Amino acid sequence: MDYQAFLKSIERRQKPAALHPFLEALWLEATGDWDSAHRIVQSYDEADAEWVHAYLHRKEGDSGNASYWYARCGKQRPDMDLREEWALITKTLLKKYT
């Protein structure tokens, strides 16, 4: 699946059947279900999940928690807006997991 198809699935609110859990979390957050997205990523101890986790806490406005998760995944807190970061994470994970 490419990025544009992923965006279309969000617009249509039709979650693709076989999404990797980290992509599912991004999909859920984009449709307004932050809690479900958070439940998914907090159950994994992997850098990609921690990156999504960091983004989710940044989106939530919990700066301290976000900083913790960025450090855990070995990334610097980005100096870009949330939409740009969501797109960057999504594109990166789509290449990796599809």
LINSUL-V799431 format. One record per backbone hydrogen bond with DSSP energy under -0.5 kcal/mol. CO is the residue of the C=O (numbers start at 1). NH is the residue of the N-H. If there is no record, write none. Layout:
co: <CO:CO>
nh: <NH:NH>
This chain:
co: <2:3:4:5:6:7:8:9:9:10:13:16:20:20:21:22:23:24:25:26:27:28:28:29:32:33:34:35:36:37:38:40:41:46:47:48:49:50:51:52:53:54:55:56:57:57:58:61:62:63:64:65:66:67:68:69:70:71:81:82:83:84:85:86:87:88:89:90:91:92:93:94>
nh: <6:7:8:9:10:11:12:13:14:13:15:19:23:24:25:26:27:28:29:30:31:31:33:32:34:37:38:39:40:41:42:43:44:50:51:52:53:54:55:56:57:58:59:60:61:62:61:63:66:67:68:69:70:71:72:73:75:74:85:86:87:88:89:90:91:92:93:94:95:96:97:98>
